[in-house]
Amino acid sequence: MTKYKGLALLSIFSATVAFAISLMLKASVGVGAFDAMTQSLSILSGIKIGTLSMVVNLICVAGQFIILKKDFGFNRFLQIPLSILIGMLVNYFYYTLFSSLSFDSYLLSLIVFCAALVLSTFSVSVVMVLDLVTFPIESVCLALTKVTPLQFSTLRQGVDILCVVISLALTFAFGLSSPVREGTIIGMIIFGPLAGYFMAKVHPVLMKRGIVEEVGA
């Protein structure tokens, strides 16, 4: 029963991640580094943002398989349905549910963005505390630490920088509207500390309910 509760929470908070990402995209004051890259690629190619996110995440899963080979555990396969679920939900929320959603003022857009960022960070924190499956980008960075001298934090930050560079390069090369804005900077500054705060609060609650184990147990 405990395992099913964990999987249910994983599904729910994966859905809220997609919901929050879609709201941040609609707010149009900037998005996270990864979403900025997929949004730029979407504008250029005409492919939906969620679909591109799905493809990039699945490439990350394939990268882990290549790097880890026989050490690629079963739990890592759960990244595949997770990537597909989030990608499909982003497409549904952004292109269908929020298709006519717009904000009349910059201040309202910024408030919506900040609220969605907090929701996204909280949801990601719950998924990380559950520890049933990790997101593909984080997982491929962890896999790379096994074959390179670089630390996880360096690799993860490098991925964000690469995503921003790709987004900006596409913006200038093809004259696209840039998704890298003040919201991107806000997210990069507060996501880490906020996630750490939420994880510290969420873990005791889930541990008390027997859904996760004590750290180090």
Secondary structure, 3 states (H helix, E strand, C coil): CHHHHHHHHHHHHHHHHHHHHHHHHHHCCCCCHHHHHHHHHHHHHCCCHHHHHHHHHHHHHHHHHHHHHHHCCHHHHCHHHHHHHHHHHHHHHHHHHCCCCCCCCHHHHHHHHHHHHHHHHHHHHHHHHHCCCCCHHHHHHHHHCCCCCCCHHHHHHHHHHHHHHHHHHHHHHHCCCCCCCHHHHHHHHHHHHHHHHHHHHHHHHHHHCCCCCCCCC
